[in-house]
Amino acid sequence: MKRVLWWLIGGTRGGANRARIISTLHNRPANANQIAELLGLDYKTVRHHLDVLVKNRLLVTQGEGYGMVYFLSQELEDSYDSYSDIWVRFGKTSKSGDS
């Protein structure tokens, strides 16, 4: 899991947005529109990052269509300390991912 996190957060161009999404979902589950509003990002950008995170087993979904809700996977929940360490090393000052 740690390698996947390093690659998706520290090793790719969209890593900062993916980390912000993970931090947001750690606080509470949300759908793509809610995430876009909370983070001030374009809906299509958020959907792209959500798809990447689901494909790499970091997120799981509940429901269908526009109202689909995203949650951290159990594997990511279990590795959240590793995620936090990577997010801090990536250049953020707090483990929450908030700037």
RAHUBEL-V736592 format. One record per pair of residues at least 12 apart in sequence whose C-alpha atoms are under 7 Angstrom apart, sorted by the first residue. I is the first residue (numbers start at 1). J is the second residue. Records with the same first field share a line. If there is no record, write none. Layout:
# RAHUBEL-V736592
I=J ; J
This chain:
# RAHUBEL-V736592
2=82
5=83
6=86
10=90
18=49
19=87 ; 97
20=97
23=96 ; 97
25=71 ; 72
26=72
29=69 ; 70 ; 71
30=69 ; 70
31=67 ; 68 ; 69 ; 70
32=46 ; 47
57=73
58=72 ; 73 ; 76
59=71 ; 72 ; 73
60=72 ; 73
